[in-house]
Amino acid sequence: MQLGVVTPVLTRTPKGHAAWEADAGIEEVARIAAAADALGYHHVTCSEHVGIPVPVAAVRGSTYWDPLSVFGFLAARTERIRFATYVLVLGYHHPLELVKRYGTLDRVSGGRLILGVGVGSLEEEFDLIGAPFADRGARGDDTVRALAASFGVPEPEYHGTHYDYSGFIIDPVSVQRPVPIWIGGRTPRSLRRAVELAAGWSPFGLTLPEMAEMLDRARDTEAWAARTTPLEVALQPGGFDPLADPGRTRDRLAELAAMGATMVETRVRSDSVEHCIDQLAALVEYRAALD
């Protein structure tokens, strides 16, 4: 079971971020990413929203840094850690747009991209950019299939239900072929989509019992049995406070391992950049004790 970082500063939701993050910027993010890299963390994350309606911001927050810009910067400041979009909204993009932009990022970073994607739920944002909302599930499935067929291919060809293309050159292409795709979301359909089409499942907004129940049901399906590679299960259990509460930290890590998590999406409570890094270091020690 490996650890990822739900990166501070980049997304600020009400009651979901520390006070110091309000005045922090890319240099603070880079310090945390470099420290996580040195500590052996698997990945850092960055989410995507184009614009948040004013009434919705009170619930979802209004600060969402763009992952392509952020990860391009962090690629130059780190060596091994991977970059997970958490998540891109599939309906906002043509598949080849993602193949070109994020394939370039994969090449710039030396093959360190994880493409976390979801179908989206904020209808006002779909309307803002003129994207269709009603068929976003089926369209998202077709996009995932198109991405799997197109990353790393100089002349991609795909003929699906919503997208149909050939005869175009995409250059540069991703280092990885395929680029790992993780499905985000909070519904059983998101897990089915991950089992059937993707390399991993990275849910959010669910309790540990809810995630455990969904995984137990999924393991009994034919689609799970038919997989040729294990599904990455990247679970987000809420905030850790390893320095102040080591006992609870150990117990939660053990619970996640027992649930079958292969990744833990880590948030740590902190009152400064330095404290955040110290918390990340302590969490690595507690995870190592499970081995």
C-alpha positions as CSV (number, residue, x, y, z in Angstrom):
1,M,0.0,0.0,0.0
2,Q,1.5,3.3,-1.2
3,L,0.8,6.9,-0.2
4,G,-0.2,9.8,-2.4
5,V,-0.6,13.4,-1.3
6,V,-3.8,15.4,-1.8
7,T,-1.8,18.5,-2.4
8,P,-2.4,21.5,-0.1
9,V,-3.0,25.0,-1.5
10,L,-4.2,23.8,-4.9
11,T,-7.8,23.2,-3.9
12,R,-9.4,25.0,-1.0
13,T,-12.8,23.8,0.2
14,P,-14.7,25.2,3.2
15,K,-13.3,23.7,6.4
16,G,-11.1,21.5,4.1
17,H,-7.8,23.5,4.2
18,A,-5.5,24.9,6.8
19,A,-5.3,28.7,7.5
20,W,-1.7,29.0,6.1
21,E,-2.8,27.8,2.6
22,A,-4.8,31.0,2.0
23,D,-1.6,33.0,1.4
24,A,0.5,30.2,0.0
25,G,1.5,29.7,-3.7
26,I,3.4,27.6,-6.1
27,E,6.7,27.8,-4.1
28,E,5.1,26.3,-1.1
29,V,3.5,23.6,-3.2
30,A,6.9,22.8,-4.8
31,R,8.5,22.5,-1.3
32,I,5.8,20.0,-0.3
33,A,6.1,18.0,-3.6
34,A,9.9,17.9,-3.4
35,A,9.7,16.7,0.2
36,A,7.1,14.0,-0.7
37,D,9.3,13.0,-3.6
38,A,12.3,12.5,-1.2
39,L,10.1,10.6,1.3
40,G,9.0,8.1,-1.3
41,Y,5.4,9.2,-1.9
42,H,3.8,7.7,-5.0
43,H,2.1,10.8,-6.3
44,V,0.7,14.3,-5.7
45,T,-2.7,15.5,-7.0
46,C,-4.4,18.5,-8.6
47,S,-8.1,18.8,-9.4
48,E,-9.9,20.6,-12.2
49,H,-12.7,23.1,-12.4
50,V,-13.1,25.9,-14.9
51,G,-15.5,28.0,-12.9
52,I,-17.6,27.5,-9.7
53,P,-21.0,29.2,-9.6
54,V,-21.1,31.7,-6.7
55,P,-23.9,29.9,-4.8
56,V,-22.0,26.6,-5.1
57,A,-18.7,28.0,-3.8
58,A,-19.9,27.9,-0.2
59,V,-20.0,24.1,-0.5
60,R,-17.3,23.2,-3.0
61,G,-14.9,26.2,-2.5
62,S,-13.7,28.4,-5.3
63,T,-10.0,27.8,-5.6
64,Y,-8.9,25.1,-8.1
65,W,-5.5,25.5,-9.7
66,D,-5.1,24.1,-13.2
67,P,-3.3,20.7,-13.1
68,L,-1.5,21.0,-16.5
69,S,0.2,24.3,-15.4
70,V,1.0,23.0,-11.9
71,F,2.3,19.7,-12.9
72,G,4.5,21.1,-15.6
73,F,6.1,23.3,-13.0
74,L,6.5,20.5,-10.4
75,A,8.0,18.1,-13.0
76,A,11.0,20.4,-13.1
77,R,11.3,20.4,-9.3
78,T,11.0,16.7,-8.6
79,E,12.6,13.5,-9.8
80,R,10.4,10.4,-9.2
81,I,7.0,11.3,-7.8
82,R,4.0,10.9,-10.1
83,F,1.3,13.5,-11.0
84,A,-2.3,12.4,-10.7
85,T,-5.2,14.6,-12.0
86,Y,-7.8,14.3,-9.3
87,V,-9.9,14.6,-11.4
88,L,-10.3,15.9,-14.9
89,V,-13.9,16.2,-16.0
90,L,-14.2,14.1,-19.2
91,G,-17.1,15.9,-20.7
92,Y,-15.1,19.2,-20.8
93,H,-12.6,17.8,-23.3
94,H,-12.3,16.0,-26.7
95,P,-10.2,12.9,-26.2
96,L,-7.5,14.1,-28.5
97,E,-7.2,17.3,-26.6
98,L,-6.3,15.3,-23.5
99,V,-4.0,13.0,-25.5
100,K,-2.1,16.0,-26.8
101,R,-1.9,18.2,-23.7
102,Y,-1.4,15.5,-21.1
103,G,0.7,13.3,-23.4
104,T,3.0,16.3,-23.6
105,L,3.0,16.5,-19.8
106,D,3.9,12.8,-19.6
107,R,6.8,13.4,-21.9
108,V,8.0,16.5,-20.0
109,S,7.8,14.6,-16.7
110,G,9.5,11.5,-18.0
111,G,6.5,9.3,-17.9
112,R,5.0,10.3,-14.5
113,L,1.4,11.0,-15.4
114,I,-1.6,9.3,-13.9
115,L,-4.8,10.5,-15.6
116,G,-7.5,10.6,-12.9
117,V,-10.9,11.3,-14.6
118,G,-14.6,11.6,-13.7
119,V,-17.9,12.3,-15.5
120,G,-18.7,15.4,-13.5
121,S,-21.8,16.6,-11.6
122,L,-21.8,20.4,-11.8
123,E,-24.4,21.1,-14.5
124,E,-23.8,24.9,-14.4
125,E,-20.2,24.4,-15.3
126,F,-21.1,22.2,-18.2
127,D,-23.5,24.9,-19.4
128,L,-20.8,27.6,-19.0
129,I,-18.5,25.9,-21.5
130,G,-21.2,24.5,-23.7
131,A,-20.6,20.9,-22.9
132,P,-23.5,18.4,-23.0
133,F,-24.6,17.2,-19.5
134,A,-27.4,14.7,-19.9
135,D,-25.2,12.0,-21.7
136,R,-22.1,12.6,-19.7
137,G,-21.9,9.0,-18.4
138,A,-22.0,7.3,-21.8
139,R,-19.8,10.0,-23.3
140,G,-17.3,9.5,-20.5
141,D,-17.1,5.8,-21.1
142,D,-16.5,6.4,-24.7
143,T,-13.8,9.0,-23.9
144,V,-12.0,6.5,-21.6
145,R,-12.0,3.9,-24.4
146,A,-10.7,6.6,-26.9
147,L,-7.9,7.6,-24.5
148,A,-6.8,4.0,-24.0
149,A,-6.6,3.6,-27.7
150,S,-4.8,6.9,-28.4
151,F,-2.1,7.7,-25.8
152,G,1.3,7.0,-27.1
153,V,0.2,6.6,-30.7
154,P,1.4,9.1,-33.3
155,E,-1.5,8.5,-35.6
156,P,-4.4,7.5,-33.3
157,E,-7.5,6.0,-34.6
158,Y,-10.8,5.4,-32.8
159,H,-14.4,4.7,-33.8
160,G,-16.8,4.8,-30.9
161,T,-20.3,5.9,-29.9
162,H,-19.5,9.5,-29.3
163,Y,-16.1,10.1,-30.9
164,D,-14.8,9.0,-34.3
165,Y,-11.4,10.0,-35.7
166,S,-8.4,9.0,-37.8
167,G,-6.0,10.7,-40.1
168,F,-4.4,13.1,-37.7
169,I,-0.9,13.1,-36.3
170,I,-0.4,13.8,-32.5
171,D,3.1,14.7,-31.7
172,P,4.7,14.6,-29.2
173,V,3.1,11.5,-27.7
174,S,3.2,10.2,-24.1
175,V,6.1,8.2,-22.8
176,Q,3.7,5.7,-21.2
177,R,1.6,3.5,-23.4
178,P,-0.9,3.2,-22.0
179,V,-1.1,6.1,-19.6
180,P,-2.7,4.8,-16.4
181,I,-6.3,6.0,-16.1
182,W,-8.0,6.1,-12.7
183,I,-11.7,6.7,-12.3
184,G,-12.9,9.1,-9.6
185,G,-16.4,9.5,-8.2
186,R,-18.6,8.5,-5.4
187,T,-21.2,6.2,-7.0
188,P,-21.2,2.4,-7.7
189,R,-21.2,3.3,-11.4
190,S,-17.8,5.0,-10.9
191,L,-16.4,1.8,-9.5
192,R,-18.0,-0.3,-12.3
193,R,-16.5,2.1,-14.9
194,A,-13.0,1.6,-13.2
195,V,-13.3,-2.2,-13.1
196,E,-14.5,-2.4,-16.7
197,L,-12.4,0.3,-18.4
198,A,-9.5,1.7,-16.3
199,A,-6.4,0.9,-14.3
200,G,-7.7,2.3,-10.9
201,W,-10.5,3.6,-8.8
202,S,-10.0,6.8,-6.7
203,P,-13.2,7.7,-5.0
204,F,-14.0,10.8,-2.9
205,G,-16.7,11.9,-0.6
206,L,-17.4,8.4,0.8
207,T,-16.9,6.9,4.3
208,L,-14.7,3.9,4.8
209,P,-17.7,1.6,5.4
210,E,-19.3,2.8,2.1
211,M,-16.1,2.2,0.2
212,A,-15.6,-1.2,1.8
213,E,-19.2,-2.3,0.9
214,M,-18.8,-1.1,-2.7
215,L,-15.5,-2.9,-3.1
216,D,-16.9,-6.1,-1.7
217,R,-19.8,-6.1,-4.2
218,A,-17.4,-5.3,-7.1
219,R,-15.1,-8.2,-6.2
220,D,-18.0,-10.6,-6.8
221,T,-18.7,-9.5,-10.4
222,E,-17.7,-11.1,-13.6
223,A,-16.0,-7.9,-14.7
224,W,-13.6,-8.0,-11.7
225,A,-12.8,-11.6,-12.4
226,A,-12.1,-10.9,-16.1
227,R,-9.5,-8.2,-15.4
228,T,-6.0,-9.1,-16.6
229,T,-4.3,-6.7,-14.2
230,P,-5.1,-5.8,-10.6
231,L,-7.2,-2.7,-10.0
232,E,-5.4,0.1,-8.2
233,V,-7.6,1.1,-5.3
234,A,-6.7,4.6,-4.1
235,L,-8.8,5.5,-1.1
236,Q,-9.2,8.9,0.6
237,P,-10.0,8.4,4.3
238,G,-10.0,12.0,5.5
239,G,-7.3,13.9,7.4
240,F,-4.4,12.3,9.2
241,D,-2.7,13.8,12.3
242,P,0.2,11.3,12.8
243,L,2.3,13.5,15.1
244,A,-0.5,14.3,17.5
245,D,-2.5,11.0,17.2
246,P,-0.2,8.2,16.2
247,G,-2.5,5.5,17.5
248,R,-5.5,6.5,15.3
249,T,-3.1,7.0,12.4
250,R,-1.8,3.4,12.7
251,D,-5.3,2.0,13.1
252,R,-6.7,3.8,10.0
253,L,-3.8,2.7,7.9
254,A,-4.3,-0.9,9.0
255,E,-8.0,-0.6,8.2
256,L,-7.3,0.7,4.8
257,A,-4.9,-2.1,4.1
258,A,-7.5,-4.6,5.2
259,M,-10.0,-3.1,2.8
260,G,-7.6,-3.8,-0.1
261,A,-6.4,-0.3,-0.6
262,T,-3.3,-0.2,-2.8
263,M,-3.0,3.6,-2.4
264,V,-4.0,6.1,0.3
265,E,-4.8,9.6,-0.8
266,T,-3.3,11.5,2.1
267,R,-4.4,14.7,3.7
268,V,-2.6,15.8,6.8
269,R,-3.5,18.4,9.4
270,S,-0.9,21.2,9.5
271,D,-0.4,24.8,10.6
272,S,2.6,25.6,8.2
273,V,4.5,24.2,5.3
274,E,7.1,22.8,7.7
275,H,4.5,21.1,9.9
276,C,2.9,19.6,6.8
277,I,6.3,18.1,5.7
278,D,6.9,16.8,9.2
279,Q,3.4,15.1,9.2
280,L,4.1,13.5,5.8
281,A,7.4,12.1,7.1
282,A,5.7,10.7,10.2
283,L,3.0,9.1,8.1
284,V,5.6,7.3,6.0
285,E,7.1,5.7,9.1
286,Y,3.7,4.5,10.3
287,R,2.9,3.0,6.9
288,A,6.3,1.3,6.8
289,A,5.5,-0.4,10.1
290,L,2.6,-2.3,8.4
291,D,5.1,-4.2,6.2
